[in-house]
Amino acid sequence: MASDHCDSCSRLLRDFAERLRRVWGEFEYKLNEVFRGVVQCTCFGNAPERGTAQDLSSLQLMYDDKSQVFNQRSLQALNRLAASQNADLQMTAAIYYSHISHHLNSPLPDAFLVPVMALLLSPDLDVQKTTSFTLVNLLVKNNVCKESVIEMGMLVPLLELFQSGDPTAQCHSCACVAMLASSELRRDAILVDGIIPLLALAKSYDPAVQQNAAWALLHLTQSDCSRRILCQAGAIPVLVLLLQCSNSEVQFYSCTALCNIAAIQEHHPELLSIGAHLSKSLLTLMSSSVQKNSAQACRCLQSLSKNVWVQEQLMDCSCVLPLKALLKSLNAAWIESALTLMCTLSAHPPNCDILINEGLLREIGQLLHHPRSNSVLISLSCKIITDLCGACMDEQAVTESLCLSGLLRVLLSPSLSDETLLHVTLCLHHLMTWDGLRTQLSSSVIPEQVWRLVELSGQMRNSQLSYNSAAIIHMFKLTEDFLLLLRPHYGAVSKYLLLFLKTRDVKFQQLGISTIVKLKNDGEFSTVMTNGELEARLWNIHEQTEEMRQLLQMIQPPSPSPGQPFH
């Protein structure tokens, strides 16, 4: 069966299943001896217990011969034992179901769920705990259909176990309810009857109960309907309180649940009504040594940071330090979370001075030089650099940050998409409007980078990328060192300039002509251009322009009357 859970929850469920296997291993070797000993005991010799002895004998056969596990005889034996008024006999059936749940590699037939329901309704709490433990294992391994479990009415005894006061029973019932919540069938019943008890368990002093309750609440935030009911029931203050728990797993579950809620704009007013406590708690978690928690807190803050008040809270609480720590992570997804939040913050000009003073540009520059950078990280980095430099004219900060050399370096990456290259070239072009940075680039660029810019200028699959690259070449200072790098590519330069002159887009024509004017002072370029197609095209444009000028002179539009605006 396909899993309904995200990667994180699937991993947690696999870990839980592994723990179940270890627990089962501690008593499995005793099971056969138990069945043999009970069956052979003389207390089953009289007539009333003879049927029970036969049932136990059937279970023993099931244990010895796996082919008989799901036959009619074994089903009848399990039904009679589960319906017994004797708690020991019910426990025998419950333990055997635990055995089945551990070894089963195929779906459990629906008929065999009937005894499970009877065992959940047992007045004996130990029987209920063992049975709910079994049900957790079956749900984790997708050996039972969630809809069948709900239709059979198992939800009621599971929810009643919330009130049992027994931590183990509460843990098992929380786990079951969390997994059943992923089913659309009777989700409202789970929510209405289960949320208030779950919120109470989430505040339990027992760590295991609290962790399972937080996990269940996380599962209930995965649909619009359940999120809305959770918020109405007062789940947000409880989840915020759980962020401060000493258990890192509880922190992760509660933060992920808040992320799911914050992803929906309509819940923001209620989240923000908590006040600064929410943003401060998330910011504290973002400083956690557990990086998955830090990254998750960052994602939650990113959803909330569209609100300017939240941004002010973050800037006042020195949010840059934990963000810089995330940038040093080895996990690209966590780096992306930090960069996404930085993008939101840098897009608000009042934040830019603080971000630059906190050394954010230096961190971005180092990231661009690191081989782990991918297209998403590079695109986000370019946006941050552009925003920061657009708001703060601090050439020295850019020079010291290694951003320029980092941008030139990523140009050579063969795996970048055109969209990412567009971000890189746009950012470089913006930086080159500053004279000091233009001088630095002209003296530090290497042959491979010059050729890459020429190559991108000549490609026609993305016209804006072509324009950006050619505009960067045009902005370089034509020092002798730079000309030595460009001259080997004059043939390719001439080809893309010709394409620019042939296009109908005026901005391409103007860039082409401007570049020719700048390069014609170099004798080698003049030689390449003379008597060639490029020169012929220039004369053609000159003639068309002259004809247009003469025609415009012949029109002589009337002068506007006083007070009449020009159109």
C-alpha positions as CSV (number, residue, x, y, z in Angstrom):
1,M,0.0,0.0,0.0
2,A,1.2,3.5,-0.8
3,S,2.1,5.7,2.2
4,D,0.1,8.8,3.0
5,H,2.9,10.4,5.0
6,C,5.6,12.8,4.2
7,D,9.3,11.7,4.2
8,S,9.9,13.0,7.7
9,C,6.9,11.1,9.2
10,S,7.6,8.0,7.1
11,R,11.1,8.0,8.6
12,L,9.7,8.4,12.1
13,L,7.2,5.6,11.5
14,R,10.0,3.3,10.3
15,D,12.0,4.1,13.4
16,F,8.9,3.3,15.5
17,A,8.4,0.0,13.7
18,E,12.0,-0.9,14.4
19,R,11.5,-0.3,18.1
20,L,8.4,-2.5,18.0
21,R,10.5,-5.3,16.5
22,R,13.1,-5.0,19.2
23,V,10.4,-5.1,21.9
24,W,8.8,-8.1,20.3
25,G,12.1,-9.9,20.2
26,E,12.3,-9.8,24.0
27,F,9.4,-12.1,24.5
28,E,8.7,-13.9,21.2
29,Y,10.8,-16.9,22.2
30,K,8.5,-17.5,25.2
31,L,5.3,-17.5,23.2
32,N,5.4,-21.1,22.0
33,E,6.2,-22.3,25.5
34,V,3.2,-20.3,26.9
35,F,0.8,-21.9,24.5
36,R,2.1,-25.4,25.1
37,G,2.1,-25.0,28.9
38,V,-1.5,-23.6,29.1
39,V,-2.9,-26.3,26.8
40,Q,-1.3,-29.1,28.7
41,C,-2.5,-27.8,32.1
42,T,-5.0,-30.0,33.9
43,C,-7.3,-27.0,34.7
44,F,-8.6,-27.3,31.1
45,G,-9.6,-30.9,31.6
46,N,-13.2,-30.3,32.7
47,A,-15.9,-29.8,30.1
48,P,-16.5,-26.0,30.3
49,E,-12.9,-25.2,29.5
50,R,-12.5,-27.9,26.9
51,G,-13.5,-25.5,24.1
52,T,-11.0,-23.0,25.3
53,A,-8.3,-25.6,25.3
54,Q,-9.1,-26.4,21.7
55,D,-8.9,-22.7,20.9
56,L,-5.5,-22.4,22.5
57,S,-4.4,-25.6,20.7
58,S,-5.5,-23.8,17.4
59,L,-3.3,-20.8,18.2
60,Q,-0.4,-23.1,18.9
61,L,-0.9,-24.7,15.5
62,M,-1.0,-21.3,13.9
63,Y,2.3,-20.4,15.6
64,D,3.9,-23.6,14.4
65,D,2.4,-23.5,10.9
66,K,2.3,-20.1,9.3
67,S,0.1,-21.4,6.5
68,Q,-2.8,-21.8,9.0
69,V,-2.7,-18.2,10.3
70,F,-5.7,-17.0,8.3
71,N,-7.8,-20.1,8.0
72,Q,-11.4,-20.4,9.4
73,R,-10.4,-22.4,12.4
74,S,-7.9,-19.8,13.6
75,L,-10.5,-17.0,13.1
76,Q,-13.0,-18.8,15.2
77,A,-10.5,-19.5,17.9
78,L,-9.5,-15.8,18.0
79,N,-13.1,-14.7,18.1
80,R,-13.9,-16.9,21.0
81,L,-10.8,-15.9,23.0
82,A,-11.4,-12.2,22.4
83,A,-15.1,-12.5,23.5
84,S,-14.2,-14.4,26.6
85,Q,-14.8,-12.8,30.0
86,N,-11.5,-14.2,31.2
87,A,-8.8,-11.5,31.0
88,D,-6.0,-14.0,30.7
89,L,-7.6,-15.7,27.7
90,Q,-8.2,-12.3,26.1
91,M,-4.5,-11.4,26.7
92,T,-3.5,-14.7,25.0
93,A,-5.4,-13.5,21.9
94,A,-3.9,-10.0,22.2
95,I,-0.4,-11.3,22.4
96,Y,-0.9,-13.5,19.4
97,Y,-2.2,-10.6,17.4
98,S,1.0,-8.8,18.4
99,H,2.9,-11.8,17.0
100,I,0.9,-11.5,13.8
101,S,1.5,-7.8,13.5
102,H,5.3,-8.3,13.8
103,H,5.6,-11.0,11.1
104,L,2.9,-10.0,8.7
105,N,4.1,-9.0,5.2
106,S,0.6,-8.8,3.6
107,P,-2.7,-7.1,4.3
108,L,-4.6,-8.5,7.3
109,P,-8.0,-9.8,6.2
110,D,-10.9,-7.6,7.4
111,A,-12.5,-10.6,9.1
112,F,-9.5,-10.8,11.5
113,L,-10.2,-7.2,12.6
114,V,-13.3,-8.2,14.4
115,P,-11.5,-9.9,17.3
116,V,-9.2,-6.8,17.5
117,M,-12.3,-4.6,18.1
118,A,-13.5,-7.0,20.8
119,L,-10.1,-6.8,22.5
120,L,-10.0,-3.0,22.4
121,L,-13.4,-3.1,24.2
122,S,-12.0,-5.4,26.9
123,P,-12.4,-4.1,30.5
124,D,-8.8,-5.1,31.2
125,L,-6.4,-2.2,30.5
126,D,-3.4,-4.5,29.8
127,V,-5.4,-6.2,27.1
128,Q,-6.2,-2.8,25.6
129,K,-2.6,-1.7,25.7
130,T,-1.4,-4.8,24.0
131,T,-4.1,-4.6,21.4
132,S,-3.5,-0.9,20.6
133,F,0.2,-1.7,20.4
134,T,-0.6,-4.3,17.8
135,L,-2.8,-1.9,15.9
136,V,0.0,0.7,15.8
137,N,2.3,-1.9,14.2
138,L,-0.3,-2.9,11.6
139,L,-1.0,0.7,10.7
140,V,2.7,1.6,10.5
141,K,3.3,-1.3,8.1
142,N,0.1,-0.5,6.1
143,N,-1.1,-4.1,6.9
144,V,-4.6,-2.8,7.6
145,C,-6.9,-0.4,5.8
146,K,-7.4,2.8,7.8
147,E,-11.0,3.1,6.4
148,S,-11.8,-0.4,7.6
149,V,-10.5,0.3,11.1
150,I,-12.7,3.5,11.3
151,E,-15.8,1.8,9.8
152,M,-15.5,-1.0,12.4
153,G,-15.8,1.6,15.1
154,M,-12.3,1.3,16.7
155,L,-12.0,5.0,16.9
156,V,-14.3,5.1,20.0
157,P,-12.2,2.8,22.2
158,L,-9.0,4.4,21.0
159,L,-10.3,7.9,22.0
160,E,-11.4,6.5,25.4
161,L,-7.9,5.3,26.0
162,F,-6.8,9.0,26.0
163,Q,-8.6,9.2,29.3
164,S,-7.2,6.0,30.8
165,G,-4.4,7.8,32.7
166,D,-2.0,5.1,31.7
167,P,1.0,6.6,29.8
168,T,1.6,3.5,27.7
169,A,-2.1,3.3,26.6
170,Q,-2.1,7.0,25.8
171,C,1.0,6.7,23.7
172,H,-0.5,3.8,21.7
173,S,-3.8,5.5,21.2
174,C,-2.2,8.8,20.2
175,A,-0.1,7.0,17.6
176,C,-3.2,5.2,16.2
177,V,-5.3,8.3,16.0
178,A,-2.5,10.2,14.3
179,M,-2.3,7.6,11.6
180,L,-6.0,7.3,11.2
181,A,-6.3,11.1,10.8
182,S,-4.7,10.8,7.4
183,S,-7.9,9.1,6.2
184,E,-10.6,11.3,4.9
185,L,-13.3,9.0,6.3
186,R,-14.9,10.4,9.4
187,R,-12.0,12.9,9.9
188,D,-14.5,15.3,11.5
189,A,-15.3,12.6,14.2
190,I,-11.6,12.2,14.9
191,L,-11.2,16.0,15.2
192,V,-14.3,16.8,17.3
193,D,-13.8,13.9,19.7
194,G,-10.1,13.8,19.8
195,I,-8.6,17.3,19.7
196,I,-9.4,18.4,23.3
197,P,-8.0,15.2,24.8
198,L,-5.0,15.4,22.6
199,L,-4.3,19.0,23.6
200,A,-4.5,17.9,27.3
201,L,-2.1,15.0,26.6
202,A,0.3,17.4,24.9
203,K,0.7,19.2,28.2
204,S,1.4,15.9,30.0
205,Y,4.4,15.6,32.3
206,D,5.2,12.2,30.9
207,P,7.7,12.7,28.0
208,A,6.5,9.8,26.0
209,V,2.8,10.8,26.2
210,Q,3.7,14.4,25.3
211,Q,5.7,13.3,22.3
212,N,3.0,11.0,20.9
213,A,0.4,13.7,21.4
214,A,2.5,16.3,19.6
215,W,3.0,13.8,16.8
216,A,-0.8,13.2,16.6
217,L,-1.4,17.0,16.5
218,L,1.1,17.3,13.7
219,H,-0.8,14.8,11.6
220,L,-4.0,16.7,12.2
221,T,-2.5,19.9,10.6
222,Q,-2.2,18.3,7.2
223,S,-5.6,19.3,5.8
224,D,-7.4,22.6,5.6
225,C,-10.4,21.3,7.5
226,S,-8.4,19.8,10.4
227,R,-6.2,22.9,10.6
228,R,-9.2,25.2,10.9
229,I,-10.8,23.0,13.7
230,L,-7.5,22.8,15.5
231,C,-7.2,26.6,15.6
232,Q,-10.7,27.0,16.8
233,A,-10.0,24.5,19.6
234,G,-7.1,26.5,20.9
235,A,-4.2,24.4,19.5
236,I,-1.9,27.3,18.6
237,P,-1.0,28.4,22.2
238,V,-0.4,24.7,23.1
239,L,1.9,24.2,20.1
240,V,3.8,27.4,20.9
241,L,4.2,26.2,24.5
242,L,5.6,22.9,23.1
243,L,8.4,24.8,21.2
244,Q,10.0,25.3,24.6
245,C,9.9,21.6,25.5
246,S,13.3,20.0,26.3
247,N,12.5,17.1,24.1
248,S,13.9,17.9,20.6
249,E,11.3,15.6,18.9
250,V,8.4,17.4,20.6
251,Q,10.0,20.7,19.4
252,F,10.2,19.3,15.9
253,Y,6.6,18.0,15.8
254,S,5.1,21.2,17.2
255,C,7.2,23.5,15.0
256,T,6.2,21.5,11.9
257,A,2.6,21.7,12.9
258,L,2.9,25.5,13.3
259,C,4.6,25.5,9.8
260,N,1.6,23.8,8.3
261,I,-0.8,26.2,10.0
262,A,1.4,29.3,9.0
263,A,1.3,28.1,5.4
264,I,-2.3,29.3,5.2
265,Q,-2.7,33.1,5.3
266,E,-6.1,33.0,7.0
267,H,-4.5,31.6,10.2
268,H,-1.9,34.4,10.4
269,P,-4.1,36.8,12.6
270,E,-4.5,34.1,15.2
271,L,-0.8,33.2,15.1
272,L,0.2,36.8,15.4
273,S,-2.3,37.4,18.2
274,I,0.1,35.3,20.4
275,G,2.4,38.4,20.2
276,A,6.2,38.5,20.3
277,H,6.2,35.2,22.3
278,L,5.7,33.2,19.0
279,S,8.5,34.9,17.0
280,K,10.9,34.8,20.0
281,S,10.2,31.1,20.6
282,L,10.8,30.3,17.0
283,L,13.9,32.4,16.9
284,T,15.2,30.6,20.0
285,L,14.5,27.3,18.3
286,M,16.3,28.5,15.2
287,S,19.4,28.8,17.4
288,S,19.1,25.1,18.4
289,S,22.0,22.8,18.0
290,V,19.5,20.3,16.4
291,Q,19.7,21.6,12.8
292,K,16.4,20.0,11.6
293,N,14.6,22.0,14.4
294,S,16.5,25.1,13.5
295,A,15.6,24.8,9.8
296,Q,12.0,24.1,10.6
297,A,11.8,27.1,12.8
298,C,13.3,29.1,9.9
299,R,10.6,27.9,7.5
300,C,7.9,28.8,10.0
301,L,9.3,32.3,10.4
302,Q,9.6,32.7,6.7
303,S,5.8,32.1,6.3
304,L,5.1,34.7,9.0
305,S,7.8,37.2,7.9
306,K,5.6,38.6,5.2
307,N,4.2,40.7,8.1
308,V,6.4,43.8,8.6
309,W,5.8,43.6,12.4
310,V,7.3,40.1,12.5
311,Q,10.3,41.3,10.5
312,E,10.8,44.1,13.0
313,Q,10.7,41.5,15.9
314,L,13.2,39.3,14.1
315,M,15.6,42.2,13.4
316,D,15.3,43.5,17.0
317,C,16.2,39.9,18.3
318,S,19.3,39.6,16.2
319,C,18.0,36.9,13.8
320,V,21.1,37.1,11.5
321,L,23.3,35.0,13.7
322,P,21.3,31.8,13.6
323,L,20.6,32.3,9.9
324,K,24.3,32.5,9.2
325,A,24.8,29.3,11.2
326,L,22.3,27.6,9.0
327,L,24.2,28.7,5.9
328,K,27.1,26.6,7.1
329,S,24.9,23.4,7.2
330,L,25.7,20.5,4.9
331,N,22.0,20.1,4.2
332,A,21.0,22.1,1.0
333,A,17.3,22.1,2.1
334,W,18.2,23.8,5.4
335,I,20.4,26.3,3.6
336,E,17.5,27.1,1.3
337,S,15.2,27.7,4.3
338,A,17.7,30.3,5.7
339,L,18.2,32.0,2.3
340,T,14.4,32.1,1.7
341,L,13.9,34.0,5.0
342,M,16.8,36.3,4.2
343,C,15.2,37.1,0.8
344,T,12.1,38.2,2.6
345,L,14.0,40.3,5.0
346,S,16.3,41.9,2.4
347,A,13.3,42.8,0.2
348,H,12.3,45.3,3.0
349,P,14.8,48.2,2.6
350,P,14.9,49.3,6.3
351,N,16.4,45.9,7.1
352,C,19.3,46.1,4.7
353,D,21.7,48.2,6.7
354,I,21.5,45.8,9.6
355,L,21.9,42.7,7.4
356,I,25.0,44.2,5.8
357,N,26.5,45.3,9.1
358,E,26.0,41.8,10.4
359,G,28.2,40.4,7.6
360,L,25.5,38.7,5.6
361,L,27.2,39.6,2.3
362,R,30.4,37.8,3.5
363,E,28.4,34.6,4.2
364,I,26.7,34.8,0.8
365,G,30.0,35.3,-0.9
366,Q,31.4,32.2,0.8
367,L,28.4,30.2,-0.1
368,L,28.8,31.1,-3.8
369,H,32.4,29.7,-3.6
370,H,31.2,26.4,-2.1
371,P,30.7,23.4,-4.4
372,R,27.5,22.4,-2.6
373,S,25.7,25.5,-4.1
374,N,22.9,24.5,-6.5
375,S,20.6,26.5,-8.8
376,V,18.1,27.3,-6.1
377,L,20.7,28.5,-3.6
378,I,22.5,30.6,-6.3
379,S,19.3,32.2,-7.4
380,L,18.3,33.1,-3.9
381,S,21.8,34.4,-3.2
382,C,21.6,36.7,-6.3
383,K,18.3,38.1,-5.2
384,I,19.7,38.9,-1.7
385,I,22.8,40.6,-3.2
386,T,20.7,42.7,-5.5
387,D,18.3,43.8,-2.8
388,L,21.1,44.6,-0.3
389,C,23.2,46.5,-2.9
390,G,20.1,48.3,-4.2
391,A,19.3,49.6,-0.8
392,C,22.8,50.3,0.5
393,M,25.5,51.9,-1.6
394,D,28.3,50.1,0.2
395,E,31.0,49.2,-2.4
396,Q,33.5,48.2,0.3
397,A,31.1,45.6,1.8
398,V,30.6,44.0,-1.6
399,T,34.4,44.1,-2.3
400,E,35.2,42.4,1.0
401,S,32.5,39.8,0.6
402,L,33.8,37.8,-2.3
403,C,30.4,38.1,-3.9
404,L,31.8,39.3,-7.2
405,S,34.3,36.5,-7.6
406,G,31.6,34.1,-6.5
407,L,29.2,35.2,-9.1
408,L,31.9,34.9,-11.8
409,R,32.7,31.4,-10.5
410,V,29.2,30.1,-10.7
411,L,29.0,31.2,-14.3
412,L,31.2,28.3,-15.2
413,S,29.0,25.7,-13.6
414,P,27.7,23.4,-16.4
415,S,24.6,22.3,-14.4
416,L,23.0,25.8,-14.0
417,S,19.6,26.3,-15.7
418,D,19.0,29.4,-17.9
419,E,16.7,30.8,-15.2
420,T,19.6,30.7,-12.6
421,L,22.1,32.1,-15.1
422,L,19.6,34.9,-15.7
423,H,19.7,35.7,-12.0
424,V,23.5,35.6,-12.0
425,T,24.0,37.9,-15.0
426,L,21.3,40.3,-13.8
427,C,23.1,40.6,-10.4
428,L,26.5,41.1,-12.1
429,H,25.1,43.7,-14.4
430,H,23.6,45.6,-11.5
431,L,26.9,45.5,-9.5
432,M,28.9,46.7,-12.6
433,T,27.0,50.0,-12.5
434,W,29.3,50.9,-9.6
435,D,32.6,52.2,-11.0
436,G,34.8,50.7,-8.3
437,L,33.3,47.2,-8.7
438,R,33.6,47.5,-12.5
439,T,37.3,48.3,-12.1
440,Q,37.7,45.3,-9.8
441,L,35.9,42.9,-12.2
442,S,37.9,44.1,-15.2
443,S,41.1,43.2,-13.5
444,S,40.1,39.9,-11.8
445,V,38.1,38.2,-14.6
446,I,39.8,35.0,-16.0
447,P,39.8,33.7,-19.7
448,E,37.2,31.0,-19.0
449,Q,34.7,33.5,-17.6
450,V,35.2,35.9,-20.5
451,W,34.5,33.1,-23.0
452,R,31.4,32.0,-21.0
453,L,30.0,35.5,-21.2
454,V,30.6,35.6,-24.9
455,E,29.0,32.2,-25.3
456,L,25.9,33.2,-23.4
457,S,25.7,36.4,-25.4
458,G,25.5,34.3,-28.6
459,Q,22.9,31.7,-27.5
460,M,19.4,32.5,-28.7
461,R,17.2,30.2,-26.6
462,N,16.9,32.9,-23.9
463,S,17.0,36.4,-25.3
464,Q,17.2,38.2,-21.9
465,L,20.1,36.0,-20.8
466,S,21.8,36.9,-24.1
467,Y,21.2,40.6,-23.5
468,N,22.4,40.5,-19.8
469,S,25.6,38.7,-20.8
470,A,26.4,41.1,-23.7
471,A,25.7,44.1,-21.4
472,I,28.2,42.8,-18.9
473,I,30.9,42.5,-21.6
474,H,30.0,46.1,-22.7
475,M,30.5,47.4,-19.2
476,F,34.0,46.0,-18.7
477,K,36.8,48.6,-18.8
478,L,38.8,48.0,-21.9
479,T,42.1,47.7,-20.3
480,E,44.9,46.0,-22.1
481,D,44.6,43.0,-19.8
482,F,40.9,42.6,-20.5
483,L,41.4,43.1,-24.3
484,L,43.9,40.3,-24.3
485,L,41.2,38.0,-22.9
486,L,38.5,39.2,-25.3
487,R,40.5,39.3,-28.6
488,P,40.5,35.6,-29.2
489,H,36.7,35.7,-29.3
490,Y,36.2,38.6,-31.6
491,G,34.7,36.3,-34.2
492,A,32.0,35.1,-31.8
493,V,31.5,38.7,-30.6
494,S,30.9,39.8,-34.1
495,K,28.3,37.1,-34.6
496,Y,26.2,38.0,-31.6
497,L,26.5,41.7,-32.4
498,L,25.2,41.0,-35.9
499,L,22.2,39.1,-34.4
500,F,21.5,42.1,-32.2
501,L,21.5,44.5,-35.1
502,K,19.1,42.3,-37.1
503,T,16.6,42.0,-34.3
504,R,13.6,44.3,-34.2
505,D,14.0,45.0,-30.5
506,V,15.5,48.5,-30.2
507,K,17.3,47.8,-26.9
508,F,19.3,45.0,-28.6
509,Q,20.2,47.2,-31.5
510,Q,21.3,50.0,-29.2
511,L,23.5,47.6,-27.1
512,G,25.0,46.2,-30.3
513,I,25.8,49.6,-31.7
514,S,27.2,50.9,-28.4
515,T,29.4,47.8,-28.1
516,I,30.8,48.3,-31.6
517,V,31.5,52.0,-30.9
518,K,33.4,50.9,-27.8
519,L,35.4,48.1,-29.4
520,K,36.2,49.9,-32.7
521,N,39.1,51.7,-31.0
522,D,40.9,48.3,-30.9
523,G,42.6,47.8,-34.2
524,E,42.1,44.0,-34.1
525,F,38.3,44.4,-33.8
526,S,38.2,46.9,-36.6
527,T,40.1,44.4,-38.8
528,V,37.5,41.7,-38.0
529,M,34.6,44.0,-38.8
530,T,36.0,45.7,-42.0
531,N,34.3,44.5,-45.3
532,G,32.3,41.9,-43.3
533,E,28.6,41.3,-42.8
534,L,28.6,43.3,-39.5
535,E,29.9,46.4,-41.3
536,A,27.4,46.0,-44.1
537,R,24.6,45.7,-41.5
538,L,25.7,48.9,-39.8
539,W,25.6,50.8,-43.1
540,N,22.1,49.4,-43.8
541,I,20.9,50.6,-40.4
542,H,22.6,54.0,-41.1
543,E,20.8,54.3,-44.4
544,Q,17.4,53.3,-42.8
545,T,18.0,55.8,-40.0
546,E,18.8,58.6,-42.5
547,E,15.7,57.9,-44.6
548,M,13.6,58.0,-41.4
549,R,15.2,61.3,-40.4
550,Q,14.4,62.8,-43.8
551,L,10.8,61.6,-43.7
552,L,10.3,63.0,-40.2
553,Q,11.6,66.3,-41.4
554,M,9.0,66.4,-44.1
555,I,6.0,65.9,-41.7
556,Q,6.5,69.1,-39.8
557,P,3.7,68.6,-37.2
558,P,1.9,71.9,-36.2
559,S,3.1,73.5,-33.0
560,P,0.7,73.0,-30.0
561,S,-1.4,75.9,-29.0
562,P,-0.6,77.6,-25.6
563,G,-1.8,75.4,-22.7
564,Q,-2.2,72.3,-24.9
565,P,-0.1,69.4,-23.7
566,F,2.0,67.3,-26.0
567,H,0.8,63.8,-26.7
